[in-house]
Every structure is written in C-alpha cells, then in structure tokens.
C-alpha cells in the first residue's frame, strides 16, 4: 500500500487534467472565493465544486503543493481498495470465515496491485473520487441487502455517498446507481421494494449536501452556469461530445474493462460461469448485483458520444470482488480457473517481453532508468507463474503474479517516473521564462496542452488554438513569450515573419509506439519571444 503514498511530489503535474485540480483550489484560496471556481483566473464551472473544496482543505492543512493534492487522490484510491475488500467479503455469502477472509483479501490485494489504479491514484483527482463515491454507493446498498436489520443506516450512508458524488461530478452519480438498483429489483421481481429504499429521505439527504452550493451559485450568477453544466456538460457531452474527440465505437469499453482491473479481470469469465452454475448459492443475489453494476455502467457509456476510459472506472471494485470469488471457488470450475490463471501468467510474461523489445530497440533515444529491469521483472514473474500453473499450483502462481505486479509498481514509481521528468516540458519551460517575464508581458501557448503553466508561473496564460489570434499576439506591441511545438513553429514562421526567435527548446513525450520502435527522436516544444535578444 505504501506505493500509493511514496514520493507523491516527486513528479511535476500531469497535463492536462491534474493541472485543474492543483491550480483551481489554489486560486480559490488566493481570491478567498469558495463558491465560484476559476482556473487561469477565468470561470471554471464545468464540474461541481467538491473536488476543489477537498484539495483546498488539504492545502489549508498541509500547504500548497502538487504532492499535497496527490495525497487526496491517493486516499481515494485506497478507498476503492477498501470497497473491494468489503464486496469480496459480501460475495462469499454464508461461507466459512476463512473463505470470506481469503476472498476479501484477494479482492483487495488484486486491486491494490492494479497498475492503472496505482497510476490514476497519483494523477487524476476527480475521476478517482467519483469512482470512490459511486463504489461506496454500491457497497452500502449491498450491505443493506445483506443486513436488512440495519438497512436504514446503510441506506442513509448510501445517500450520503450519492450526494457527495453529485457534488463531485454531477447527476451521473445518482442516475447510474439508481438505474442499476432499479434493474436489480426488476430482475428479482421486487420492484415494490422501492418503498423500502427510503427514497424521500434520500432525496433530502442528497439535497442537503448538493443544494447549498447551487443556491449560492444561483444567487451570484443566476441560472447561467447551472444550466450550462446540466445541459452542456452532461446531456451535451453524452449526446454530442465536448471538445476534440477520437472516433470510438460501441466496442471501445470491453478491452478497457480488462485493462482497468488487471489482474483480477482475467477471472471475470470464470466468475460468469460461476454465476450461471451456482444460482442457488446464498451469495447469488450479491453476484447479480455486482454483475449488473458492471454491465449497466459499461452499456450506458458504450452509447455515449464522448467515450473516455475512466468513465467506467467505478466498476473496478466489483470486478475485483467477482474475480476473487471465482478464484477462491476454483474447485467448482477447475478447468476455467486454470485456463484464466495460465492466461494471466502468459500476459504478464508477454508484457515484460514487449517492454524489453521496445526499449532495447529504442536504444538510448528513449532510455528510462529502471525500464529494462521493469521488463525483466515482468517477464520473469510471468514465466515463473506459468510454470506453477503447469505444476497445478494455482495459488502460488497467482501470488507470484501479485508480487510481481507489486515490484513493477514500485519500480515504476521510484525509478521510472522520476526519470520520465526529462520528457515533461512544462517545468523547464516555466523555470526559464519566470525570471524573464514581467507582469505586463504576455505568456501564451499555441496548440499545445500545457495548462500546468498557470500553476507554476502563478499568472494568467493566454491559450490559443486558432492561428490568427496567436500571430496577432506575436506581432503585437507587448512583449510575448509563447510556447509552441517545433512543427507548428516551422509552419507559422513565414506568417510571423522576422518578429520572433527561439529562446529555449525541450523534448516532450508526444509520440506513438511506432515512433519509439523506429527510434525517431522525441518532438520538442519551443519557447519563443517577439523581443529577441541582440
């Protein structure tokens, strides 16, 4: 678990998403305004306010820094692991205590070593926390079903989680769990039980959490930003998309399911077989709930125009619980679990071999400290796990995979990420421009996604994506420092004329896999100015 908290401030901001949750709370504190969030000293109302409040609270307690913001993100990741622990325990029903403990521990450990959770828990505050709040909503509903004598307590806690989720990312935190639970009741022919769900109380709880901020925002600016958020950011994003989108078809999410929850996602197929074969098992209702949580969320976003892999991240504790349950009940489906274990080992070995091939072939062009050892650890761990499968030692095989992934995550955090800083351009660019730029100068970017410059410079940055305004700024009367890609600067140089020169250049990791294999050098970002030194 220490990998989630070690060296949190050792890496600079990951553009673009993380920059918003580092800088916006800082501006809140600077302005003394906790109702109206801004980024780059401009309104930022595309998300509700809770994430900013949480980070601002951490800043007040521990000081303003990237590492402090990431502390909050890491705590959200640990909550997801805790939910997996609880769901794994619930998924055992009335099984013996050792089985319940083993399943719960396996679900938690399997999710804790998930490489994507480790990475996301160090860089994406809002998506980790909306996943955590939605996962808590699922957990408390499952607890209310398992312990009806304490249903009222668990349902109140569920509605608190819903309210916090709505204040984090909007109505999706209420709509999707509500849809899942409605389908769950319909599947069991129990729709009348809606009356037991304390819906009026739940509405009051959610409103008590959510309404004060919206009322304060309405008193300040009327319906402008509220309408824009609910219609544009939610309905508009789902139906038409927002910003630049890559075409992603209806089949985008199934591979994401397996990648987001690796390694336990490999046991989902045995879990499905188990659900079908053991329909009389006392925990079958819990299994059904977990499956519906996964299927409904994936299906819902599969029809969204705007598809992002993190949209379905709230499913990962459910995947972990189902995968762990299938493995601990492997005696009921030995061939299926054995095949999944073998596939898991082979995928790990293949991933290690791929890393070695890619970075050995890339030579010194893309050399990163620890990456070859990372590949060797993965390959060796996968081979050992595969040999153990051949010896019919499934438990040692899976334990080997978990230990291997834990070692890989540690290498990634302690050696690879620090060395990767050489390919993150913002910090060296801002360090260069900070002593040069006077308060009246213009600092700008063109066609690059570097919002973290605002945090590091503590000033407004003009962000351009259209050519004409950027050229006008370069040709303007005020001294300007601009960040632009080497490729774009070459294309625009004739239009700019002799009004600019390059002050500094830094590499950036905006490359594709084929570029690494071909050993093409990384592209560069340039710092240019319209007041060239003699």
Residue pairs with C-beta under 8 A, 6 or more apart in sequence:
1 78
1 81
1 112
3 118
3 406
3 409
3 410
3 413
4 74
4 77
4 78
4 118
4 121
4 122
5 71
5 74
6 413
6 414
7 413
7 414
7 417
7 418
8 66
8 67
8 70
8 71
8 74
8 122
9 65
9 66
9 67
9 68
9 70
10 67
10 417
10 418
11 66
11 122
11 417
11 418
11 420
11 421
11 424
12 66
12 421
12 424
12 426
12 427
12 452
13 19
13 22
13 66
13 426
13 452
13 455
13 456
14 123
14 124
15 426
15 449
15 450
15 451
15 452
16 449
16 450
16 451
16 452
17 123
17 124
17 126
17 127
18 69
18 123
18 124
18 125
18 452
19 39
19 451
19 452
19 454
19 455
20 39
20 44
20 451
21 51
21 52
21 55
21 69
21 125
21 126
22 55
22 66
22 69
22 452
22 455
23 39
23 40
23 451
23 452
23 454
23 455
24 37
24 38
24 39
24 44
24 52
24 55
25 52
25 53
25 55
25 56
25 59
25 69
26 59
26 64
26 455
27 37
27 38
27 39
27 41
28 34
28 37
28 38
28 52
28 56
29 56
29 59
29 60
29 64
31 38
34 49
34 53
34 56
35 49
35 213
35 216
35 217
35 220
36 43
36 45
36 217
36 220
36 221
37 43
37 44
37 45
37 49
37 52
38 44
39 451
39 454
40 451
40 454
40 460
40 461
40 463
41 460
42 460
43 225
45 217
45 225
45 228
45 229
46 228
46 229
46 233
47 126
47 168
47 169
47 170
47 229
47 233
48 166
48 167
48 168
48 169
48 170
48 210
48 213
48 229
49 167
49 213
50 129
50 164
50 167
50 168
51 125
51 126
51 129
51 168
54 72
54 125
54 129
55 68
55 69
55 72
55 125
58 68
58 69
58 71
58 72
59 68
59 69
62 68
62 71
66 455
69 125
70 122
70 123
72 125
72 129
73 120
73 121
73 122
73 123
73 124
73 125
73 128
73 129
74 121
74 122
76 121
76 125
76 128
76 129
76 131
76 132
77 117
77 118
77 120
77 121
77 128
77 132
78 121
79 132
79 135
79 136
80 111
80 117
80 128
80 131
80 132
80 135
80 316
80 317
81 108
81 111
81 112
81 117
81 317
82 108
83 132
83 135
83 136
83 138
83 139
83 317
84 107
84 108
84 110
84 111
84 316
84 317
84 320
84 321
84 324
85 104
85 105
85 107
85 108
86 104
86 139
86 142
86 143
87 107
87 138
87 139
87 142
87 286
87 290
87 317
87 318
87 320
87 321
88 103
88 104
88 105
88 106
88 107
88 108
88 320
88 321
88 324
88 325
89 100
89 101
89 103
89 104
90 142
90 143
90 146
90 283
90 286
90 321
91 103
91 107
91 283
91 286
91 287
91 290
91 321
91 322
91 324
91 325
92 99
92 100
92 103
92 104
92 283
92 325
92 328
93 281
93 282
93 283
93 284
93 286
94 282
94 283
95 103
95 283
99 328
102 328
103 321
103 324
103 325
103 328
104 324
106 264
106 324
106 327
106 328
107 264
107 317
107 320
107 321
107 323
107 324
107 325
108 320
109 402
110 263
110 264
110 320
110 323
110 324
110 402
111 117
111 261
111 264
111 316
111 317
111 320
113 263
113 402
113 405
113 406
113 409
114 260
114 261
114 262
114 263
114 264
114 316
114 320
114 405
115 262
115 405
115 408
115 409
115 412
116 259
116 260
116 262
117 260
117 316
118 409
118 412
118 413
119 412
120 127
120 128
120 310
120 313
121 128
122 413
124 310
126 168
126 169
127 310
127 313
128 313
129 168
130 165
130 168
130 169
130 172
130 173
130 314
131 310
131 313
131 314
131 316
133 161
133 162
133 164
133 165
133 168
133 173
134 161
134 165
134 173
134 176
134 177
134 314
135 314
135 316
135 317
135 318
136 157
136 158
136 161
137 158
137 161
137 162
137 165
137 173
137 177
138 177
138 180
138 289
138 290
138 293
138 314
138 317
138 318
139 317
140 154
140 155
140 157
140 158
140 161
141 154
141 155
141 158
141 177
141 181
141 289
142 286
142 289
142 290
143 150
143 154
144 150
144 151
144 154
144 155
144 158
145 285
145 286
145 289
146 286
147 154
151 196
152 198
155 197
155 198
155 201
155 202
156 198
156 201
156 205
158 202
159 198
159 201
159 202
159 205
159 206
160 205
160 209
162 173
162 174
162 177
162 202
162 205
162 206
163 205
163 206
163 207
163 208
163 209
163 210
164 173
164 209
165 173
165 174
166 173
166 174
166 206
166 209
166 210
167 209
167 210
167 213
170 229
170 230
170 233
170 234
171 230
171 234
172 234
174 206
176 296
176 297
176 300
176 314
179 296
179 300
180 289
180 292
180 293
180 296
180 297
181 197
182 191
182 194
183 292
183 296
184 288
184 289
184 292
185 191
185 193
185 194
187 288
187 292
188 285
188 288
214 226
217 225
217 226
218 226
232 242
233 242
236 242
237 304
237 305
237 306
238 304
238 305
238 306
239 305
240 305
241 305
241 306
242 306
245 305
245 306
248 307
250 302
250 303
251 302
252 302
252 307
253 298
253 301
253 302
253 307
253 309
253 312
254 298
256 309
256 312
257 265
257 268
257 294
257 298
257 312
257 315
257 319
258 265
258 266
258 268
259 265
259 309
260 309
260 312
260 313
260 315
260 316
260 319
261 315
261 316
261 319
261 320
261 323
263 344
263 348
263 398
263 401
263 402
263 405
264 319
264 320
264 323
264 324
264 327
265 319
265 323
266 323
266 340
266 341
266 343
266 344
266 347
267 322
267 323
267 324
267 326
267 327
267 337
267 340
268 319
268 322
268 323
268 326
269 336
269 340
270 326
270 327
270 330
270 333
270 336
270 337
270 340
271 287
271 322
271 323
271 325
271 326
272 291
273 326
273 333
273 336
274 287
274 325
274 326
274 329
274 332
274 333
275 284
275 287
275 288
275 291
277 332
277 333
278 284
278 329
278 332
281 287
283 325
287 322
287 325
290 318
290 321
290 322
291 318
291 322
293 315
293 318
294 315
294 318
294 319
294 322
297 312
297 314
297 315
298 312
298 315
301 307
301 311
301 312
304 311
326 333
326 337
326 340
327 337
327 341
327 394
327 398
330 337
330 338
330 394
337 394
338 389
338 392
338 394
341 385
341 389
341 394
341 397
341 398
342 386
342 389
344 385
344 398
344 401
345 382
345 383
345 385
345 386
345 388
345 389
345 397
345 400
345 401
346 382
346 386
347 382
348 378
348 381
348 382
348 385
348 401
348 404
348 405
349 378
349 379
349 381
349 382
349 383
349 385
349 386
350 382
351 378
351 382
352 374
352 375
352 376
352 377
352 378
352 379
352 380
352 381
352 382
353 375
353 379
354 375
355 371
355 372
355 374
355 375
355 378
356 372
356 375
356 376
356 379
358 513
358 516
358 517
359 366
359 367
359 368
359 371
359 372
359 375
359 516
360 372
361 517
361 519
362 516
362 517
362 519
363 519
365 516
365 519
365 520
365 521
365 522
366 516
366 519
366 522
368 416
368 419
368 420
369 415
369 416
369 418
369 419
370 411
370 412
370 414
370 415
370 416
370 419
371 416
373 411
373 415
374 408
374 411
374 412
374 415
374 416
377 404
377 407
377 408
377 411
378 404
378 408
380 404
381 400
381 401
381 403
381 404
381 405
381 407
381 408
382 401
382 404
384 400
385 397
385 398
385 400
385 401
385 404
386 397
388 394
388 396
388 397
388 400
389 397
420 509
421 427
422 507
423 507
423 508
423 509
423 522
424 508
424 509
425 450
425 506
425 507
425 508
425 525
426 450
426 452
426 453
426 456
427 456
428 504
428 506
429 450
429 453
429 483
429 504
429 506
429 525
429 527
430 453
430 456
430 457
431 456
432 503
432 504
432 527
433 443
433 457
433 481
433 503
433 504
433 527
434 456
434 457
436 481
436 503
437 443
437 457
437 459
437 481
438 479
439 459
440 478
440 479
441 478
441 479
441 480
441 481
442 462
442 473
442 476
442 478
442 479
442 480
442 481
443 453
443 457
443 459
443 460
443 461
443 462
443 480
443 481
443 482
444 461
444 462
444 463
444 464
444 470
444 473
444 480
444 481
444 482
444 483
445 453
445 461
445 462
445 463
445 464
445 482
445 483
445 484
446 464
446 465
446 470
446 482
446 483
446 484
446 488
446 492
447 464
447 465
447 484
447 485
447 488
448 483
448 484
448 485
448 525
450 483
450 525
451 461
451 463
453 461
453 483
454 460
454 461
462 473
464 470
464 473
467 492
467 495
470 482
470 484
470 492
471 492
471 495
471 496
473 480
473 482
474 480
474 482
474 496
474 499
474 500
474 528
474 530
475 496
475 497
475 499
475 530
476 530
479 529
479 530
479 531
480 529
480 530
480 531
481 503
481 527
481 528
481 529
482 500
482 527
482 528
482 529
483 525
483 526
483 527
483 528
484 492
484 525
484 526
484 528
485 510
485 523
485 524
485 525
485 526
486 505
486 523
486 524
486 525
486 526
487 523
489 502
489 526
489 528
493 500
499 530
500 528
500 529
500 530
500 532
501 528
501 529
501 532
501 533
502 526
502 527
502 528
503 527
503 528
503 529
504 526
504 527
505 524
505 525
505 526
505 527
506 524
506 525
507 521
507 522
507 523
507 524
508 522
508 523
508 524
508 525
509 522
510 522
510 523
511 520
511 522
511 523
515 522
